[in-house]
Amino acid sequence: MSGRSRARPGERVRVAAYAIVRDERERVLLCHIHPAVGVGDVWTLPGGGLEFGESPRRAVLRELEEETGFIGEIDRLVEVDDRVFTSRNGADRMHAIRIVYEVTIVGGSLRDELDGSTDTCRWVAPEEALRMRLGELARHAVERVATVDA
């Protein structure tokens, strides 16, 4: 094993950690992606990319607090998955490795992120969330929650 990256120009790997958070009414916490990010009117799970040297567990709690104002505690690892995204013009590709945790709120209060990749967040009932424009990872998580509750 050489340790050298095999990524070609225009290719990158992004590791990110996300939180599935539910309240006492079984609503799911979702964040709206800021229009400047350029993906359209999309809702996602709280979370985001790891900083260099940061553990996924630390990253998900940091991102939760940055994006929502809540302080969380990890309950369990839900899943690790990956997907390759290709830009519209096909010139750039990103291999997204996504780590999803179930998280419980232990402090803080709901507020919107300022100057970040999201612009608002809110609690949403799973059946309502499934009618929203969700990112693929968020849709999968909400469907999982809705199935567990059924």
ZAZANU-878531 format. One record per residue: residue in three letters; residue number from 1; x negated, y negated, z negated of N, C-alpha, C, CB in turn. Coordinates in pm, whole numbers, padded with zeros to 5 digits. Glycine has a CB too. Layout:
REM ZAZANU-878531
{"Ala"; NUM; {X; Y; Z}; {X; Y; Z}; {X; Y; Z}; {X; Y; Z}}
...
//
This chain:
REM ZAZANU-878531
{"Met"; 1; {-00084; 00117; 00000}; {00000; 00000; 00000}; {-00089; -00124; 00000}; {00096; 00000; -00122}}
{"Ser"; 2; {-00071; -00211; 00096}; {-00161; -00324; 00114}; {-00128; -00444; 00027}; {-00161; -00365; 00257}}
{"Gly"; 3; {-00002; -00462; -00012}; {00036; -00579; -00090}; {00061; -00702; -00006}; {-00069; -00609; -00192}}
{"Arg"; 4; {00033; -00693; 00126}; {00058; -00806; 00215}; {00202; -00805; 00262}; {-00038; -00802; 00335}}
{"Ser"; 5; {00258; -00922; 00278}; {00395; -00934; 00327}; {00401; -00897; 00474}; {00449; -01075; 00305}}
{"Arg"; 6; {00505; -00828; 00513}; {00526; -00795; 00653}; {00627; -00888; 00718}; {00572; -00650; 00666}}
{"Ala"; 7; {00665; -00993; 00647}; {00762; -01087; 00702}; {00702; -01158; 00822}; {00807; -01190; 00595}}
{"Arg"; 8; {00782; -01173; 00923}; {00743; -01245; 01044}; {00780; -01392; 01027}; {00810; -01185; 01171}}
{"Pro"; 9; {00726; -01478; 01112}; {00768; -01619; 01105}; {00921; -01627; 01116}; {00700; -01702; 01218}}
{"Gly"; 10; {00980; -01709; 01030}; {01126; -01723; 01030}; {01196; -01621; 00942}; {01177; -01710; 01170}}
{"Glu"; 11; {01120; -01534; 00876}; {01179; -01435; 00786}; {01133; -01463; 00643}; {01140; -01291; 00828}}
{"Arg"; 12; {01225; -01444; 00549}; {01189; -01461; 00408}; {01274; -01369; 00322}; {01207; -01608; 00363}}
{"Val"; 13; {01227; -01348; 00201}; {01299; -01267; 00102}; {01341; -01361; -00011}; {01210; -01148; 00047}}
{"Arg"; 14; {01466; -01348; -00054}; {01516; -01428; -00167}; {01579; -01334; -00268}; {01620; -01536; -00119}}
{"Val"; 15; {01532; -01341; -00392}; {01587; -01263; -00501}; {01670; -01357; -00587}; {01474; -01192; -00585}}
{"Ala"; 16; {01795; -01318; -00614}; {01885; -01403; -00690}; {01964; -01319; -00790}; {01981; -01481; -00596}}
{"Ala"; 17; {02009; -01384; -00897}; {02089; -01317; -01000}; {02220; -01393; -01017}; {02011; -01310; -01136}}
{"Tyr"; 18; {02329; -01317; -01031}; {02464; -01373; -01038}; {02539; -01318; -01157}; {02541; -01346; -00909}}
{"Ala"; 19; {02638; -01395; -01203}; {02717; -01357; -01320}; {02863; -01335; -01284}; {02706; -01464; -01429}}
{"Ile"; 20; {02918; -01224; -01331}; {03062; -01205; -01331}; {03106; -01240; -01472}; {03105; -01057; -01288}}
{"Val"; 21; {03185; -01347; -01484}; {03229; -01396; -01613}; {03381; -01399; -01613}; {03169; -01538; -01644}}
{"Arg"; 22; {03440; -01342; -01717}; {03587; -01344; -01731}; {03622; -01405; -01865}; {03648; -01201; -01717}}
{"Asp"; 23; {03736; -01473; -01867}; {03782; -01532; -01993}; {03886; -01441; -02059}; {03840; -01673; -01970}}
{"Glu"; 24; {03944; -01488; -02169}; {04041; -01407; -02244}; {04168; -01380; -02165}; {04077; -01478; -02374}}
{"Arg"; 25; {04194; -01458; -02059}; {04310; -01435; -01973}; {04274; -01353; -01849}; {04371; -01569; -01931}}
{"Glu"; 26; {04153; -01299; -01847}; {04102; -01216; -01736}; {04077; -01294; -01608}; {04199; -01104; -01707}}
{"Arg"; 27; {04070; -01428; -01619}; {04034; -01508; -01503}; {03884; -01497; -01479}; {04077; -01655; -01522}}
{"Val"; 28; {03843; -01520; -01355}; {03703; -01511; -01315}; {03649; -01653; -01294}; {03687; -01426; -01185}}
{"Leu"; 29; {03527; -01676; -01338}; {03463; -01806; -01320}; {03398; -01811; -01181}; {03357; -01831; -01432}}
{"Leu"; 30; {03439; -01910; -01101}; {03386; -01927; -00966}; {03330; -02068; -00949}; {03494; -01900; -00861}}
{"Cys"; 31; {03231; -02079; -00862}; {03169; -02208; -00831}; {03185; -02236; -00682}; {03019; -02209; -00872}}
{"His"; 32; {03211; -02361; -00650}; {03228; -02404; -00512}; {03092; -02450; -00459}; {03334; -02519; -00500}}
{"Ile"; 33; {03052; -02398; -00345}; {02923; -02435; -00287}; {02932; -02577; -00230}; {02882; -02334; -00176}}
{"His"; 34; {02835; -02657; -00265}; {02831; -02797; -00222}; {02827; -02804; -00069}; {02707; -02870; -00283}}
{"Pro"; 35; {02903; -02898; -00009}; {02905; -02910; 00137}; {02766; -02930; 00200}; {02993; -03024; 00177}}
{"Ala"; 36; {02674; -02992; 00127}; {02540; -03017; 00181}; {02463; -02887; 00207}; {02461; -03104; 00085}}
{"Val"; 37; {02504; -02779; 00143}; {02437; -02650; 00164}; {02463; -02599; 00306}; {02485; -02545; 00060}}
{"Gly"; 38; {02578; -02638; 00361}; {02605; -02609; 00501}; {02671; -02476; 00532}; {02483; -02616; 00573}}
{"Val"; 39; {02739; -02416; 00435}; {02807; -02289; 00462}; {02958; -02304; 00472}; {02774; -02188; 00354}}
{"Gly"; 40; {03006; -02426; 00457}; {03150; -02448; 00465}; {03215; -02444; 00329}; {03214; -02347; 00555}}
{"Asp"; 41; {03347; -02438; 00328}; {03427; -02440; 00207}; {03430; -02300; 00144}; {03572; -02489; 00237}}
{"Val"; 42; {03326; -02268; 00066}; {03309; -02132; 00013}; {03292; -02137; -00138}; {03188; -02063; 00079}}
{"Trp"; 43; {03356; -02040; -00205}; {03342; -02021; -00349}; {03254; -01899; -00374}; {03481; -02004; -00418}}
{"Thr"; 44; {03178; -01903; -00483}; {03085; -01795; -00513}; {03079; -01772; -00664}; {02944; -01827; -00458}}
{"Leu"; 45; {03004; -01673; -00704}; {02978; -01648; -00845}; {02872; -01745; -00894}; {02934; -01501; -00869}}
{"Pro"; 46; {02874; -01780; -01023}; {02764; -01860; -01076}; {02635; -01780; -01063}; {02790; -01900; -01225}}
{"Gly"; 47; {02530; -01845; -01020}; {02402; -01776; -01007}; {02317; -01840; -00902}; {02423; -01630; -00975}}
{"Gly"; 48; {02200; -01781; -00881}; {02111; -01835; -00780}; {01974; -01772; -00787}; {02100; -01983; -00793}}
{"Gly"; 49; {01884; -01831; -00711}; {01751; -01775; -00691}; {01663; -01780; -00815}; {01684; -01847; -00582}}
{"Leu"; 50; {01579; -01678; -00825}; {01480; -01672; -00932}; {01366; -01768; -00903}; {01427; -01528; -00950}}
{"Glu"; 51; {01316; -01830; -01009}; {01194; -01910; -00998}; {01076; -01815; -01014}; {01191; -02024; -01106}}
{"Phe"; 52; {00961; -01854; -00963}; {00843; -01768; -00970}; {00816; -01729; -01116}; {00721; -01839; -00908}}
{"Gly"; 53; {00800; -01600; -01141}; {00769; -01548; -01274}; {00889; -01535; -01366}; {00670; -01636; -01337}}
{"Glu"; 54; {01006; -01574; -01321}; {01127; -01570; -01404}; {01194; -01433; -01391}; {01225; -01682; -01364}}
{"Ser"; 55; {01239; -01379; -01501}; {01310; -01251; -01496}; {01452; -01273; -01445}; {01312; -01183; -01637}}
{"Pro"; 56; {01511; -01172; -01381}; {01650; -01184; -01337}; {01745; -01215; -01452}; {01694; -01057; -01268}}
{"Arg"; 57; {01722; -01155; -01569}; {01809; -01179; -01684}; {01804; -01325; -01727}; {01769; -01087; -01801}}
{"Arg"; 58; {01685; -01381; -01729}; {01671; -01522; -01767}; {01731; -01612; -01658}; {01521; -01558; -01789}}
{"Ala"; 59; {01709; -01576; -01532}; {01759; -01658; -01421}; {01911; -01669; -01422}; {01712; -01599; -01288}}
{"Val"; 60; {01980; -01557; -01443}; {02127; -01562; -01439}; {02182; -01651; -01550}; {02186; -01420; -01451}}
{"Leu"; 61; {02120; -01647; -01667}; {02168; -01731; -01777}; {02134; -01878; -01752}; {02106; -01685; -01910}}
{"Arg"; 62; {02017; -01905; -01695}; {01980; -02042; -01660}; {02075; -02099; -01555}; {01835; -02048; -01609}}
{"Glu"; 63; {02099; -02021; -01450}; {02189; -02066; -01343}; {02331; -02087; -01394}; {02189; -01964; -01228}}
{"Leu"; 64; {02379; -01998; -01481}; {02512; -02013; -01538}; {02522; -02147; -01611}; {02544; -01896; -01635}}
{"Glu"; 65; {02424; -02178; -01693}; {02429; -02303; -01768}; {02416; -02425; -01675}; {02317; -02306; -01873}}
{"Glu"; 66; {02327; -02418; -01575}; {02311; -02530; -01482}; {02438; -02557; -01403}; {02195; -02503; -01387}}
{"Glu"; 67; {02501; -02452; -01355}; {02616; -02469; -01266}; {02748; -02491; -01337}; {02628; -02351; -01178}}
{"Thr"; 68; {02763; -02440; -01460}; {02893; -02445; -01526}; {02894; -02514; -01662}; {02943; -02307; -01542}}
{"Gly"; 69; {02779; -02529; -01725}; {02773; -02584; -01860}; {02787; -02479; -01969}; {02879; -02687; -01877}}
{"Phe"; 70; {02814; -02355; -01931}; {02833; -02248; -02029}; {02701; -02180; -02064}; {02932; -02146; -01975}}
{"Ile"; 71; {02692; -02138; -02188}; {02581; -02055; -02235}; {02634; -01913; -02241}; {02526; -02103; -02376}}
{"Gly"; 72; {02560; -01821; -02182}; {02609; -01684; -02173}; {02518; -01583; -02239}; {02627; -01646; -02031}}
{"Glu"; 73; {02572; -01465; -02250}; {02500; -01349; -02302}; {02529; -01232; -02207}; {02543; -01314; -02452}}
{"Ile"; 74; {02425; -01163; -02166}; {02442; -01053; -02071}; {02501; -00932; -02142}; {02308; -01017; -02005}}
{"Asp"; 75; {02608; -00877; -02082}; {02669; -00754; -02133}; {02608; -00632; -02067}; {02821; -00757; -02111}}
{"Arg"; 76; {02597; -00638; -01933}; {02543; -00522; -01863}; {02508; -00558; -01719}; {02643; -00405; -01865}}
{"Leu"; 77; {02422; -00477; -01662}; {02391; -00486; -01520}; {02505; -00421; -01444}; {02254; -00418; -01486}}
{"Val"; 78; {02562; -00490; -01346}; {02672; -00437; -01267}; {02620; -00368; -01142}; {02770; -00549; -01230}}
{"Glu"; 79; {02534; -00437; -01068}; {02480; -00377; -00946}; {02363; -00458; -00893}; {02588; -00364; -00839}}
{"Val"; 80; {02285; -00393; -00808}; {02181; -00458; -00731}; {02209; -00421; -00586}; {02035; -00414; -00776}}
{"Asp"; 81; {02220; -00522; -00500}; {02241; -00492; -00359}; {02157; -00586; -00275}; {02391; -00503; -00320}}
{"Asp"; 82; {02162; -00566; -00147}; {02087; -00653; -00058}; {02161; -00668; 00074}; {01946; -00599; -00037}}
{"Arg"; 83; {02125; -00772; 00144}; {02184; -00799; 00275}; {02089; -00889; 00353}; {02326; -00866; 00261}}
{"Val"; 84; {02083; -00868; 00481}; {02003; -00955; 00568}; {02097; -01053; 00635}; {01923; -00872; 00674}}
{"Phe"; 85; {02067; -01182; 00619}; {02144; -01289; 00682}; {02061; -01345; 00797}; {02180; -01402; 00579}}
{"Thr"; 86; {02126; -01372; 00908}; {02061; -01430; 01025}; {02124; -01565; 01053}; {02072; -01336; 01149}}
{"Ser"; 87; {02040; -01665; 01082}; {02092; -01798; 01113}; {02175; -01794; 01240}; {01977; -01900; 01127}}
{"Arg"; 88; {02257; -01895; 01257}; {02346; -01899; 01374}; {02270; -01888; 01506}; {02428; -02026; 01373}}
{"Asn"; 89; {02153; -01950; 01511}; {02076; -01947; 01636}; {01984; -01825; 01645}; {01994; -02074; 01650}}
{"Gly"; 90; {01983; -01743; 01539}; {01905; -01620; 01540}; {01756; -01638; 01513}; {01922; -01554; 01670}}
{"Ala"; 91; {01713; -01762; 01491}; {01570; -01788; 01473}; {01519; -01753; 01333}; {01541; -01933; 01500}}
{"Asp"; 92; {01606; -01759; 01234}; {01565; -01735; 01096}; {01646; -01622; 01035}; {01580; -01862; 01011}}
{"Arg"; 93; {01577; -01543; 00952}; {01644; -01434; 00882}; {01601; -01435; 00736}; {01613; -01297; 00947}}
{"Met"; 94; {01697; -01403; 00648}; {01668; -01396; 00506}; {01717; -01262; 00453}; {01733; -01515; 00429}}
{"His"; 95; {01629; -01193; 00383}; {01666; -01070; 00315}; {01702; -01109; 00171}; {01549; -00961; 00319}}
{"Ala"; 96; {01830; -01108; 00141}; {01880; -01148; 00009}; {01894; -01024; -00079}; {02015; -01222; 00021}}
{"Ile"; 97; {01821; -01023; -00190}; {01833; -00918; -00291}; {01911; -00981; -00405}; {01692; -00862; -00337}}
{"Arg"; 98; {02027; -00921; -00437}; {02121; -00982; -00531}; {02145; -00891; -00650}; {02254; -01014; -00461}}
{"Ile"; 99; {02120; -00946; -00768}; {02134; -00873; -00894}; {02255; -00933; -00965}; {02002; -00882; -00983}}
{"Val"; 100; {02352; -00849; -00999}; {02477; -00898; -01058}; {02493; -00843; -01199}; {02599; -00857; -00970}}
{"Tyr"; 101; {02518; -00934; -01292}; {02538; -00899; -01432}; {02679; -00936; -01476}; {02434; -00970; -01521}}
{"Glu"; 102; {02733; -00862; -01570}; {02853; -00904; -01641}; {02806; -00986; -01759}; {02943; -00780; -01686}}
{"Val"; 103; {02863; -01105; -01775}; {02817; -01200; -01877}; {02936; -01249; -01958}; {02743; -01320; -01811}}
{"Thr"; 104; {02915; -01267; -02088}; {03014; -01323; -02179}; {02970; -01463; -02220}; {03034; -01232; -02303}}
{"Ile"; 105; {03064; -01555; -02224}; {03037; -01691; -02269}; {03023; -01692; -02421}; {03149; -01790; -02223}}
{"Val"; 106; {02915; -01755; -02470}; {02893; -01765; -02615}; {02882; -01910; -02661}; {02767; -01689; -02654}}
{"Gly"; 107; {02887; -02005; -02567}; {02877; -02146; -02606}; {02889; -02236; -02484}; {02746; -02173; -02679}}
{"Gly"; 108; {02877; -02364; -02511}; {02885; -02463; -02404}; {03029; -02495; -02368}; {02812; -02414; -02281}}
{"Ser"; 109; {03045; -02579; -02267}; {03179; -02613; -02219}; {03173; -02636; -02069}; {03235; -02740; -02292}}
{"Leu"; 110; {03285; -02608; -02004}; {03292; -02615; -01858}; {03269; -02757; -01809}; {03428; -02564; -01810}}
{"Arg"; 111; {03178; -02768; -01714}; {03150; -02895; -01647}; {03093; -02864; -01509}; {03050; -02983; -01730}}
{"Asp"; 112; {03097; -02962; -01421}; {03045; -02945; -01286}; {02895; -02970; -01284}; {03116; -03038; -01188}}
{"Glu"; 113; {02827; -02906; -01190}; {02684; -02926; -01170}; {02662; -03058; -01097}; {02621; -02807; -01091}}
{"Leu"; 114; {02563; -03132; -01140}; {02527; -03256; -01073}; {02403; -03233; -00989}; {02504; -03370; -01176}}
{"Asp"; 115; {02407; -03274; -00865}; {02290; -03265; -00776}; {02238; -03123; -00760}; {02179; -03353; -00829}}
{"Gly"; 116; {02328; -03030; -00742}; {02287; -02891; -00724}; {02349; -02829; -00601}; {02322; -02810; -00845}}
{"Ser"; 117; {02340; -02698; -00594}; {02394; -02626; -00478}; {02545; -02603; -00490}; {02324; -02493; -00462}}
{"Thr"; 118; {02602; -02629; -00608}; {02747; -02622; -00625}; {02797; -02760; -00669}; {02786; -02512; -00729}}
{"Asp"; 119; {02927; -02786; -00644}; {02979; -02917; -00680}; {03094; -02911; -00780}; {03024; -02988; -00557}}
{"Thr"; 120; {03152; -02793; -00800}; {03256; -02778; -00902}; {03268; -02630; -00936}; {03393; -02836; -00851}}
{"Cys"; 121; {03331; -02603; -01048}; {03354; -02464; -01088}; {03485; -02460; -01166}; {03235; -02408; -01174}}
{"Arg"; 122; {03547; -02340; -01165}; {03674; -02328; -01237}; {03709; -02182; -01260}; {03788; -02398; -01161}}
{"Trp"; 123; {03801; -02162; -01353}; {03854; -02029; -01382}; {03967; -02000; -01284}; {03904; -02019; -01530}}
{"Val"; 124; {03967; -01880; -01228}; {04066; -01843; -01127}; {04115; -01701; -01154}; {04007; -01855; -00984}}
{"Ala"; 125; {04246; -01683; -01151}; {04302; -01548; -01163}; {04256; -01466; -01042}; {04460; -01551; -01172}}
{"Pro"; 126; {04225; -01337; -01062}; {04175; -01256; -00950}; {04265; -01257; -00827}; {04157; -01114; -00995}}
{"Glu"; 127; {04397; -01251; -00846}; {04487; -01250; -00731}; {04483; -01383; -00654}; {04631; -01221; -00776}}
{"Glu"; 128; {04465; -01494; -00725}; {04448; -01623; -00658}; {04313; -01630; -00588}; {04462; -01739; -00760}}
{"Ala"; 129; {04209; -01582; -00654}; {04074; -01584; -00597}; {04069; -01510; -00464}; {03974; -01523; -00695}}
{"Leu"; 130; {04142; -01400; -00455}; {04140; -01321; -00332}; {04205; -01393; -00214}; {04209; -01189; -00355}}
{"Arg"; 131; {04279; -01500; -00243}; {04337; -01581; -00136}; {04247; -01699; -00098}; {04475; -01633; -00179}}
{"Met"; 132; {04138; -01718; -00172}; {04045; -01828; -00147}; {03937; -01782; -00049}; {03980; -01877; -00280}}
{"Arg"; 133; {03864; -01878; 00003}; {03750; -01844; 00088}; {03631; -01815; -00002}; {03718; -01960; 00190}}
{"Leu"; 134; {03608; -01686; -00024}; {03501; -01640; -00111}; {03383; -01594; -00029}; {03549; -01527; -00203}}
{"Gly"; 135; {03264; -01616; -00082}; {03146; -01554; -00024}; {03158; -01403; -00039}; {03016; -01607; -00091}}
{"Glu"; 136; {03088; -01330; 00043}; {03098; -01184; 00045}; {03068; -01121; -00093}; {03003; -01127; 00150}}
{"Leu"; 137; {02967; -01170; -00162}; {02932; -01116; -00293}; {03043; -01144; -00395}; {02798; -01175; -00343}}
{"Ala"; 138; {03097; -01266; -00394}; {03205; -01302; -00486}; {03330; -01221; -00456}; {03235; -01453; -00477}}
{"Arg"; 139; {03363; -01202; -00329}; {03481; -01124; -00292}; {03467; -00981; -00345}; {03502; -01123; -00137}}
{"His"; 140; {03352; -00923; -00328}; {03328; -00787; -00377}; {03347; -00781; -00529}; {03186; -00740; -00338}}
{"Ala"; 141; {03293; -00880; -00600}; {03305; -00882; -00746}; {03449; -00900; -00791}; {03218; -00994; -00804}}
{"Val"; 142; {03522; -00991; -00727}; {03662; -01016; -00764}; {03747; -00894; -00733}; {03718; -01140; -00690}}
{"Glu"; 143; {03723; -00830; -00620}; {03797; -00706; -00588}; {03770; -00599; -00693}; {03757; -00654; -00448}}
{"Arg"; 144; {03648; -00591; -00740}; {03612; -00494; -00845}; {03689; -00524; -00973}; {03460; -00497; -00872}}
{"Val"; 145; {03695; -00652; -01010}; {03767; -00695; -01131}; {03916; -00666; -01114}; {03744; -00846; -01159}}
{"Ala"; 146; {03972; -00699; -00998}; {04115; -00676; -00973}; {04148; -00528; -00979}; {04156; -00734; -00837}}
{"Thr"; 147; {04060; -00443; -00930}; {04082; -00298; -00932}; {04078; -00244; -01073}; {03977; -00226; -00846}}
{"Val"; 148; {03986; -00296; -01154}; {03974; -00252; -01294}; {04100; -00289; -01370}; {03850; -00315; -01362}}
{"Asp"; 149; {04156; -00406; -01341}; {04276; -00453; -01412}; {04405; -00385; -01365}; {04290; -00603; -01396}}
{"Ala"; 150; {04402; -00325; -01247}; {04525; -00265; -01189}; {04564; -00138; -01258}; {04506; -00238; -01042}}
//
